[in-house]
Amino acid sequence: MTIGEVIKRERIKKGISFRGLAKKANVALATIQNTESGKHIPTNSTLKSIAEALDMKPSDILLETVADLGKQNDANGKRGW
């Protein structure tokens, strides 16, 4: 999963709209849309704001992306990073 996919999954799971998450995180609507679609990688401060708006820690989001990369590498017979 990408950062955007994790954010989207959590946003939908919590019943929050694009606009609602943008307002709660105090970021532009386009930031949320572009992050979820993979067109934008959020800065550390933006990721922190989005994570807090979703009642998460930034590390929770990042760990899911790293764990997924590890699974992909294992599936493809690759070891390490």
VENBEL-V196209 format. One line per field, one symbol per residue. ss: DSSP state (@ for helix, = for strand, . for the rest). phi: phi as a letter, one per 30 degrees, with the letter a starting at -180 (. if undefined). burial: b if it has 16 or more other C-alpha atoms within 10 Angstrom, else e. A space follows every 50 residues. Layout:
# VENBEL-V196209
ss: ???
phi: ???
burial: ???
This chain:
# VENBEL-V196209
ss: ..@@@@@@@@@@@....@@@@@@@@...@@@@@@@@@......@@@@@@@ @@@....@@@@@@@@@@@@@@@@@@......
phi: .cedddddedddecicdedddedddhbdeddddddddidbcddedddddd eddchbcedddddddddddddddddciccic
burial: ebbbbbbbebbeeeebebeebbeebeeeeebbbebbeeeebbeeebbbbb bebbeeebeebbebbeeeebeeeeeeeeeee
